[in-house]
């Protein structure tokens, strides 16, 4: 074997090494150049492309929890509908701002292009309804009532409808069981706004852009519990919209179920009877003004006397809350917010204010006892009471001579309370009040809960007004400049009043206290305040926060959070005085009382009834009708603005509500099979293992025909013609 010299291999190896070095160097140079090109020359471009690989969130809104009555009947629930929505952000990126797509969509949905475009325009102070007041970044519903054929056309032609979706969606529904709308109690929903999203961002219940939130009623109070938590799945996508992978997933939680103390059957009766009473009154003539009664608004509250739970609450005028579902139309929005419709969105039970009239006399009787007067002493019930050159007369009663405070309630004797109110004003120093002035009448009114919120679990309750010395001073300071500018001594009536108010408007005068003693003057109360006070008399003195929510039940039915009644105080009188008030109010519906004619045949021995009528004078308007009543089980208060007298306008309707509750005919015979609620509802609806609740069926209310009016009997001391109080 021939040996190859070592020096013979060296050049080859060297050449190979050089070649390898050249190749490696070239590769490094190429790689370096490419890196320079990517990072320096086109760095910004590729940075932008990398940023376009981002996370997209797919949100499936939570199914909102149902609102049930005390027996499990749905007052608000959800139904599946085919919803066509438009992605406004995507449409606005198009050259024509999506007009072509909207035109094609309008043709499919049998709408005009303008109707479709109006649906997706954003609301502001200048934009009329319809418009979208939610986030511009979430899909905007165009219709909630698409047919299957319409949805298929949209889904099968995605190239013609970019940014448009057609999906089955759970939509809010207000079924009005038994024709009980319960509108102002339930409230309504609308889309969450960007401001609300930002505000709730760091809270324990943040909003998503897809959320619908409660705007009024218990939809608002219990919004957090009802709303639930939306399901959110996050995907990483590139700039072409291709999914690169799933990053995280939150399954979400449906909303909880809210059980209320409302009984849909009683609610239906209350709504019907209130509307019927107002309609009846409008056909009658006000003998004072010679005009037909306007009966422009009213309210009724049915409350459990021993707990403060609200069984029914109706307000007129009312509305259909379904009008808000999917976005309210311009016509509906105008009707609900216009003066000509008298603002149906207002819940007159908690927002309607008026002078109290004679229903306030339970306060004045209690104030007199606190001031040292004996309830059962005799007080002069003269036909009128004079102070200087002014005379104050009885309205619903004539003179009865010396009577007790209980009889003053029975006959609704104004002059007894005029005299007591005037005497207390004098004892407190009159125009120059003592430093230790008791002001028993005003203090007692506040201690009964007037002039303050009751604490009901419905938003936007008003406080009413108790015009005591402090209020007079504050009101004068706020208005004195205008009064002093307008006032003129010896001028017109208005100018003279302004002149006197400028000089003395901060003083509590004798006639202020005289008027206050019968719930007149500047005093204002609400129906729910009156119901709370009369419930307290019924239950022995406890003032409860009125409540509508009864329990919150988790979606699976395993967790039940009951909402217990909460007292906020007690009446400021002894048990003996409460008993005296109770007896006095019972006599109002018995022989000779101002409400006796409305309770003929009532089984007073089995179901004792107590009542007080009230007819409040309102400056520039017809009188307001008040009727406050209670049994041991329930308290019912009704009021009708510009409706005449208490017993005349509201009395028949309140009697009919009680008859339906207890199953009574007009002769007082009870049929428990027909009774809607012979005793307050206890317990909660039965929840199945899957969290569902079997709701009982509700039949529409059929009123019992009224016996024909003969005009032969009427309330003591009232003008009686044609079967009605005038």
Residue, then its C-alpha position, 0 to 999 in steps of 0.5 A: x500500500x502506497x503512503x500518501x504524503x501528509x503534505x499532499x492532503x493539506x491543500x485540499x483541506x484548506x480549499x474546503x475550509x475556505x469554501x465552507x468559510x465563504x458559505x458560512x460568511x455568505x449565509x451570515x451576511x444574507x441573514x444579517x441583511x434580512x434582519x436589517x431589512x425586517x427590523x430597520x428598513x421595514x420595521x414599522x410595517x411589520x410591527x403594524x402587521x404583528x399588532x393586527x394579530x389581536x384578541x377578539x372576544x365573542x360575547x353571548x349575553x346572559x339570559x336575563x332572570x325572570x320576574x315572578x309574582x308571589x305564586x310564580x306567575x311570570x311578570x317579566x320573562x324571555x322568549x326566543x326570537x329571530x333578531x336581525x342586527x347590524x354592526x354599525x362599526x363595520x358599516x361605517x367603514x364602507x365607502x357609502x357608510x353602509x347605505x347599499x347594505x341597509x337598502x338591501x336589508x330593508x327590502x328583505x325585512x319589508x321596511x323602508x331604507x329610512x326605517x332601517x337607517x334610523x334604527x342604527x343612528x346614534x342618539x344625542x340631544x338633537x336626534x329624534x327617536x328611534x335611535x340607538x342609545x347604547x354602545x356604537x360598538x355592539x350589534x344594533x337590533x334592527x328587528x326582533x321579529x324576523x321570519x325564518x325566511x328573512x333570516x335564511x335570506x340574510x344568512x345565505x347571502x353573506x356577501x350581500x349583507x356584510x356586518x348583518x347577523x340574523x340569530x335566535x336570541x332571548x328577548x325580554x317579554x312582559x306577558x301581562x298575566x290576566x291583563x295585569x301590565x304592572x308597568x310602572x312597577x316593573x320598569x323597562x330595559x335599554x342598552x348600556x351606554x359607554x359612560x355606564x361601562x366606564x363607570x362600572x369597569x372596576x366594580x364587582x359587576x362590570x358591564x359588557x357592551x351587549x348588556x341591557x340594563x334596567x332603567x326604572x322599576x324593579x328592573x333597575x333596583x334588582x338589575x345586578x341580580x337579574x342581569x347575570x354574567x355574559x359568556x365570553x370566549x377570547x380568540x387570537x386572530x390575524x389581520x385577515x380575521x383568521x382564528x389563530x387559537x383560543x386564549x380563554x373562555x368564561x362560560x357565563x351565568x344566567x340571571x337570577x329569578x326575582x320573586x315579588x310580593x305582587x299577586x298578578x290576580x289582585x294587580x289585574x283587579x286593581x288596574x281595572x278598577x282604578x281605570x274604571x273609576x276614573x272613566x266613571x268620574x269623567x262622565x260626571x259634573x263638578x258642581x263647584x266649577x260646572x265642568x266635567x271631572x277631568x280625572x287625569x291621573x290616579x294610583x292605588x296601593x294594596x299592601x299587607x298590613x303586617x309586613x309592608x309587602x306590596x300586593x298590587x300597585x297601579x298607576x294611571x295613565x299606564x303603558x305597555x312596557x313591551x314598547x321598549x323592547x328592541x328600541x322604542x319607536x318615535x311614536x311610542x316615545x313621544x306618547x310616553x313623554x308628552x304632556x298631552x299623555x300626562x306622562x305615563x312613565x310616572x309611577x303615581x303611587x310613589x311619585x304622585x303628590x297632592x294635598x292629603x285632605x281629611x285622610x290626614x286627620x289621623x295625624x292631627x288626632x294623634x298630634x292632639x293627644x301628644x299635645x295633652x288633649x284626651x282622645x275621648x274628651x268632647x270637642x265642638x264640631x261647629x259648622x264653621x270656625x272663625x279666626x278674625x274676619x276669616x271663616x273656615x267651614x266643614x266640607x264633607x260634614x255638617x255641625x255635630x256639636x260636642x264630639x270625641x276625636x273618634x267621632x271627628x274621624x267618623x263624621x270628618x269634622x274639619x272644625x274640631x281640627x281647625x280649633x286644635x291646630x289654631x290653639x297649638x299654634x298659639x301655645x307655641x307662640x304664634x307669630x313669635x314662636x317660643x324657643x321650645x315650641x313643640x310644633x306637635x302637628x308638624x312633628x307628628x306628621x314627620x313621625x308618621x313618615x310624611x315628608x320623607x321617603x318610605x324606603x320602597x325598593x323602587x327607584x325615584x320615590x319622592x318625599x312629599x312635603x311637610x310645611x313646618x317652620x323650617x320649610x317656610x324659611x327655606x322656601x322664602x329664602x329661595x323665592x323672596x327675590x322674585x316675590x319682592x320684585x313682583x309684589x305691589x301693595x294694593x295691586x292685583x290679587x297676585x301682586x298683593x300676595x307676592x307683596x305679603x310673601x316678600x315681607x312675611x313669607x318666612x313666618x308660620x301663620x295661624x291660617x297655615x296651621x289651621x289648613x295643615x290640621x286637615x291636610x290642606x295648604x302646602x302639605x303634599x303626600x304620596x299614596x305609598x306614604x299614606x298606605x304605610x301610615x295606615x298599615x302601621x295603625x292596622x298592625x299596632x304601630x310598626x312602620x315598615x319599608x314597603x317592599x316588592x322584592x320577596x326573594x332572589x333565586x339562583x339560576x339552578x334553584x339551589x340558592x334562595x336569598x329571601x328579602x325580609x320586611x324591614x321596619x323603619x320606625x313606630x308611630x309616635x303614640x301609645x298602644x291605647x291611642x292606636x286602639x282609639x284611632x282604630x275604633x274611630x276609623x272603624x266607625x267611618x264605615x258604620x252607620x253615620x260614617x262618611x264611607x258607610x254608604x260604600x260598605x253596605x252589606x260588608x261582613x263587619x263582624x267577620x272582617x272588620x273594615x276601617x276607612x277614612x275619606x278625603x277630598x283635597x282642594x288643589x289650587x287651580x284644579x278640581x278636588x283630589x279624591x283620597x280613600x284610605x282603608x284597611x283590614x287586619x290583612x290588607x291596606x288599600x289606598x286609592x287616589x284620583x286627581x281631579x276626581x271629586x270626593x273620596x268616597x264618591x270617586x274612589x270608594x266603589x273601586x276600593x270596595x270591589x278590590x276587597x270583594x275580589x280579594x275576600x270572595x265577597x258578593x255585594x251582600x257580604x256573603x263569602x265564597x272562598x273558592x272565588x277569593x283571590x287572597x283571603x289571607x296574605x301569601x306565605x312562602x315562595x313558589x316551588x322550585x323544580x330541580x332544574x331551577x324552573x317554576x311551574x306557574x299557575x294559570x291566571x284568568x282575566x278579571x271579570x268585574x261583578x255587575x254593579x247594582x243600579x244606583x237609585x239615588x236614595x242614599x248618600x254620604x252624610x253631609x254631602x250633596x247627592x245627585x244621580x247616585x254620585x257624590x258631587 
